[in-house]
Amino acid sequence: MSDITTPEDITKFMEHFYDQLLSNPVAAPVFAEIDMQAHMPRVVAFWEGIAFGDSQYRGSPFVPHVPLDLTSEHFTIWYETFCSCLDDLFEGPTAMMIKERAHSIAFIFTSKLGLPPPAI
């Protein structure tokens, strides 16, 4: 297994991740009203920026989450699914750094939303 080295790796990972997340009965309803075809390029650009330091992503990743009815459980599921999917496909320093950033994001978002920290 290799590390994440290309933008195509990020796309492959995000597609696998959302396939799994959307099959989770607790997480899937959050995405019911989200146009995943429009969402995917934005989320791929965001994680490309994390992985490679250069991104086409513009905006605040937090703001779109504010109107959603999210709980700490959602963030726990998100993070656990994220790491599991990453482990399915990649290993190495970039994959580990992305996991660490996802962990931070889960805690920052729950804090900003006034939720208890996720169980991760």
C-alpha positions as CSV (number, residue, x, y, z in Angstrom):
1,M,0.0,0.0,0.0
2,S,1.3,3.5,-0.8
3,D,0.8,7.0,0.5
4,I,-1.4,9.7,-0.9
5,T,0.7,11.4,-3.6
6,T,-1.6,12.8,-6.3
7,P,-4.9,14.7,-6.6
8,E,-6.4,11.5,-8.0
9,D,-5.6,9.8,-4.8
10,I,-7.7,12.3,-2.9
11,T,-10.6,11.8,-5.3
12,K,-10.4,8.0,-4.9
13,F,-10.3,8.4,-1.2
14,M,-13.3,10.9,-1.1
15,E,-15.4,8.7,-3.3
16,H,-14.7,5.6,-1.1
17,F,-15.4,7.7,2.0
18,Y,-18.7,9.1,0.9
19,D,-19.8,5.7,-0.4
20,Q,-19.3,4.3,3.1
21,L,-20.7,7.4,4.9
22,L,-23.8,7.5,2.9
23,S,-24.5,3.8,3.7
24,N,-24.4,4.6,7.5
25,P,-28.0,5.0,8.7
26,V,-27.2,7.7,11.2
27,A,-25.0,9.8,8.9
28,A,-26.8,9.4,5.6
29,P,-29.8,11.6,6.5
30,V,-27.5,14.6,7.0
31,F,-26.7,14.4,3.2
32,A,-30.3,13.9,2.0
33,E,-30.6,17.5,0.9
34,I,-27.0,17.9,-0.3
35,D,-26.2,17.8,-4.0
36,M,-23.3,15.3,-3.8
37,Q,-22.3,16.0,-7.4
38,A,-21.7,19.6,-6.6
39,H,-20.3,18.8,-3.1
40,M,-17.6,16.4,-4.2
41,P,-15.3,18.8,-6.1
42,R,-15.4,21.2,-3.2
43,V,-14.5,18.6,-0.6
44,V,-11.8,17.1,-2.9
45,A,-10.3,20.6,-3.3
46,F,-10.4,21.1,0.5
47,W,-8.5,17.8,1.2
48,E,-6.1,18.4,-1.7
49,G,-5.2,21.6,0.1
50,I,-4.6,19.8,3.3
51,A,-2.5,17.1,1.6
52,F,-0.5,19.2,-0.8
53,G,-0.7,22.7,0.5
54,D,-2.1,24.1,-2.7
55,S,-5.9,24.1,-3.2
56,Q,-8.6,25.4,-5.4
57,Y,-10.9,25.4,-2.3
58,R,-12.2,28.8,-1.3
59,G,-14.5,29.6,1.6
60,S,-15.0,28.4,5.1
61,P,-15.3,24.7,5.6
62,F,-17.3,25.3,8.8
63,V,-20.0,27.6,7.6
64,P,-21.9,25.0,5.5
65,H,-22.2,22.8,8.6
66,V,-23.9,25.3,10.7
67,P,-27.5,24.8,9.4
68,L,-27.2,21.0,9.5
69,D,-28.7,19.2,12.5
70,L,-25.4,17.7,13.6
71,T,-24.6,15.9,16.8
72,S,-21.4,14.7,18.4
73,E,-22.3,11.2,17.2
74,H,-22.3,12.4,13.6
75,F,-18.7,13.7,14.1
76,T,-17.7,10.4,15.7
77,I,-19.1,8.4,12.8
78,W,-17.5,10.9,10.3
79,Y,-14.1,10.5,11.8
80,E,-14.2,6.8,12.3
81,T,-15.4,6.3,8.7
82,F,-12.8,8.7,7.5
83,C,-9.9,6.9,9.1
84,S,-11.2,3.5,8.2
85,C,-11.5,4.4,4.5
86,L,-8.1,6.1,4.5
87,D,-6.6,2.9,6.0
88,D,-8.4,0.8,3.3
89,L,-6.5,2.7,0.6
90,F,-3.3,4.4,1.9
91,E,-0.6,4.4,4.4
92,G,2.3,6.8,5.0
93,P,3.1,10.3,6.3
94,T,0.5,12.2,4.2
95,A,-2.3,9.8,5.1
96,M,-1.3,10.1,8.8
97,M,-1.2,13.9,8.6
98,I,-4.7,13.9,7.0
99,K,-6.1,11.8,9.8
100,E,-4.6,14.1,12.3
101,R,-6.2,17.1,10.6
102,A,-9.5,15.4,10.4
103,H,-9.3,14.7,14.1
104,S,-8.7,18.4,14.8
105,I,-11.5,19.4,12.5
106,A,-14.0,17.1,14.3
107,F,-13.1,18.7,17.7
108,I,-13.1,22.3,16.3
109,F,-16.4,21.9,14.6
110,T,-18.2,20.3,17.6
111,S,-16.8,23.1,19.8
112,K,-17.9,25.8,17.5
113,L,-21.4,24.2,17.2
114,G,-21.6,24.0,21.0
115,L,-21.7,20.2,21.0
116,P,-19.9,17.8,23.4
117,P,-16.6,16.5,21.9
118,P,-16.9,13.5,19.7
119,A,-16.1,10.1,21.1
120,I,-12.8,9.6,19.2
